[in-house]
Amino acid sequence: MSLIKNSPNWVSDEHKMFAESTRKLFDAEMAPNVDKWASQGIVDREFWKVVGEQGVMGGSIAEEYGGFGGGIGFDAITVYEQGRTGDTGWGYGIQSIVIHYLNTYGSEGQKKKWLPRLISGESVAAIAMTEPGTGSDLQSVQTYAERDGNHYKINGSKIFITNGHTADIVVVVAKTDRSAGAKGVSLIVLEAKEAEGFRRGRNLKKLGMKGSDTAELFFEDVRVPTANLLGTEEGQGFYQLMKQLPWERLMSESPRLVSSTSRSMRP
Ligand SMILES: Cc1cc2nc3c(=O)[nH]c(=O)nc-3n(C[C@H](O)[C@H](O)[C@H](O)COP(=O)(O)OP(=O)(O)OC[C@H]3O[C@@H](n4cnc5c(N)ncnc54)[C@H](O)[C@@H]3O)c2cc1C
């Protein structure tokens, strides 16, 4: 299957050039590692830096934040080429969605602080929604963030978090008002290395997507600056999630779907 030969209408010459260079890069740097990543349950950190240096992760983000100012078509090509290469481990789908959360809801300061690091591959991102007792029904999350001066104190736990074992930046879905249902949900950015009381569980074994690290996360009185809230006020998290989740679903599913098709078509 070739995106270049069977181009949908939206594919421009720039997209074709990007697809070709990404394909070459993945053939050289991803394909030889797919089985190794699957057996070790994690993608080598070095790979994030290699693709970051080649600008693969900044397609839809403005140059001032480290991207190259295209549209989401570039992100779609990246996951398509990942699937074509036969990999389901590299967690770019999640990296991309966090990049989009920050780009859409982040303040100028937040964008300048975090986007360049994510696009360059210096930092890996995760989004922590699911909990042992809460999956589809996100308004029922139990993890909560209490104000304590100019910090939040986060308590709770998450499960099945992609990139969870390695993430430097975690967007935490937490209740800032536990009595307000969906209206009490907020998104708070946690810088994992600096966070006392933040702990990762084991890298969970899975039936598929074996090269992708998936972890439990635990929060015990984790202090995060209130400046790390995404959006201009508390309680916007549920709406932010509802707007961004369709894109996340497309991005996370695509490598698996393309991979199973392209694998079955290989000799
Ligand atoms: C490989 C992998 C990676 C993941 N990565 C992440 C991640 O990075 N971050 C994160 O936060 N989570 C992640 N998850 C968790 C994932 O988002 C949840 O599994 C998902 O939201 C479903 O939640 P659940 O497993 O608790 O199932 P449930 O919510 O218990 O649903 C079980 C079944 O019931 C159905 N169902 C639920 N509610 C209804 C309803 N009202 N009406 C009809 N049917 C319904 C569902 O469709 C499903 O078939 C990951 C999961 C996997 C397997």
PDBQT file of the ligand as one rigid body, heavy atoms in Angstrom, charges set to zero:
ROOT
HETATM    1  C1  LIG A 301      -3.153  -0.812  24.715  1.00  0.00    +0.000 C 
HETATM    2  C2  LIG A 301      -3.924   0.198  25.494  1.00  0.00    +0.000 A 
HETATM    3  C3  LIG A 301      -3.421   1.484  25.632  1.00  0.00    +0.000 A 
HETATM    4  C4  LIG A 301      -4.139   2.427  26.363  1.00  0.00    +0.000 A 
HETATM    5  N1  LIG A 301      -3.616   3.683  26.516  1.00  0.00    +0.000 NA
HETATM    6  C5  LIG A 301      -4.245   4.583  27.308  1.00  0.00    +0.000 A 
HETATM    7  C6  LIG A 301      -3.674   5.856  27.558  1.00  0.00    +0.000 A 
HETATM    8  O1  LIG A 301      -2.618   6.225  27.037  1.00  0.00    +0.000 OA
HETATM    9  N2  LIG A 301      -4.325   6.679  28.406  1.00  0.00    +0.000 N 
HETATM   10  C7  LIG A 301      -5.500   6.348  29.007  1.00  0.00    +0.000 A 
HETATM   11  O2  LIG A 301      -6.031   7.128  29.767  1.00  0.00    +0.000 OA
HETATM   12  N3  LIG A 301      -6.089   5.134  28.781  1.00  0.00    +0.000 NA
HETATM   13  C8  LIG A 301      -5.487   4.256  27.934  1.00  0.00    +0.000 A 
HETATM   14  N4  LIG A 301      -6.050   3.019  27.712  1.00  0.00    +0.000 N 
HETATM   15  C9  LIG A 301      -7.320   2.687  28.340  1.00  0.00    +0.000 C 
HETATM   16  C10 LIG A 301      -8.492   2.811  27.389  1.00  0.00    +0.000 C 
HETATM   17  O3  LIG A 301      -8.704   4.157  27.057  1.00  0.00    +0.000 OA
HETATM   18  C11 LIG A 301      -9.685   2.184  28.101  1.00  0.00    +0.000 C 
HETATM   19  O4  LIG A 301      -9.466   0.793  28.085  1.00  0.00    +0.000 OA
HETATM   20  C12 LIG A 301     -10.983   2.545  27.475  1.00  0.00    +0.000 C 
HETATM   21  O5  LIG A 301     -11.289   3.888  27.769  1.00  0.00    +0.000 OA
HETATM   22  C13 LIG A 301     -12.131   1.637  27.910  1.00  0.00    +0.000 C 
HETATM   23  O6  LIG A 301     -12.188   1.598  29.275  1.00  0.00    +0.000 OA
HETATM   24  P1  LIG A 301     -12.312   0.187  30.061  1.00  0.00    +0.000 P 
HETATM   25  O7  LIG A 301     -11.219  -0.711  29.605  1.00  0.00    +0.000 OA
HETATM   26  O8  LIG A 301     -12.409   0.473  31.522  1.00  0.00    +0.000 OA
HETATM   27  O9  LIG A 301     -13.664  -0.419  29.554  1.00  0.00    +0.000 OA
HETATM   28  P2  LIG A 301     -15.146  -0.049  30.001  1.00  0.00    +0.000 P 
HETATM   29  O10 LIG A 301     -15.326   1.427  30.063  1.00  0.00    +0.000 OA
HETATM   30  O11 LIG A 301     -15.447  -0.814  31.247  1.00  0.00    +0.000 OA
HETATM   31  O12 LIG A 301     -15.951  -0.632  28.797  1.00  0.00    +0.000 OA
HETATM   32  C14 LIG A 301     -16.079  -2.051  28.599  1.00  0.00    +0.000 C 
HETATM   33  C15 LIG A 301     -16.995  -2.285  27.410  1.00  0.00    +0.000 C 
HETATM   34  O13 LIG A 301     -18.295  -1.726  27.658  1.00  0.00    +0.000 OA
HETATM   35  C16 LIG A 301     -18.629  -0.783  26.619  1.00  0.00    +0.000 C 
HETATM   36  N5  LIG A 301     -19.344   0.341  27.230  1.00  0.00    +0.000 N 
HETATM   37  C17 LIG A 301     -18.897   1.144  28.194  1.00  0.00    +0.000 A 
HETATM   38  N6  LIG A 301     -19.815   2.086  28.504  1.00  0.00    +0.000 NA
HETATM   39  C18 LIG A 301     -20.889   1.839  27.703  1.00  0.00    +0.000 A 
HETATM   40  C19 LIG A 301     -22.168   2.466  27.553  1.00  0.00    +0.000 A 
HETATM   41  N7  LIG A 301     -22.521   3.519  28.280  1.00  0.00    +0.000 N 
HETATM   42  N8  LIG A 301     -22.995   1.973  26.608  1.00  0.00    +0.000 NA
HETATM   43  C20 LIG A 301     -22.644   0.898  25.854  1.00  0.00    +0.000 A 
HETATM   44  N9  LIG A 301     -21.455   0.262  25.958  1.00  0.00    +0.000 NA
HETATM   45  C21 LIG A 301     -20.581   0.733  26.867  1.00  0.00    +0.000 A 
HETATM   46  C22 LIG A 301     -17.312  -0.346  26.008  1.00  0.00    +0.000 C 
HETATM   47  O14 LIG A 301     -17.470   0.062  24.657  1.00  0.00    +0.000 OA
HETATM   48  C23 LIG A 301     -16.476  -1.634  26.111  1.00  0.00    +0.000 C 
HETATM   49  O15 LIG A 301     -16.748  -2.493  25.037  1.00  0.00    +0.000 OA
HETATM   50  C24 LIG A 301      -5.379   2.073  26.966  1.00  0.00    +0.000 A 
HETATM   51  C25 LIG A 301      -5.895   0.784  26.797  1.00  0.00    +0.000 A 
HETATM   52  C26 LIG A 301      -5.178  -0.146  26.078  1.00  0.00    +0.000 A 
HETATM   53  C27 LIG A 301      -5.766  -1.519  25.932  1.00  0.00    +0.000 C 
ENDROOT
TORSDOF 0
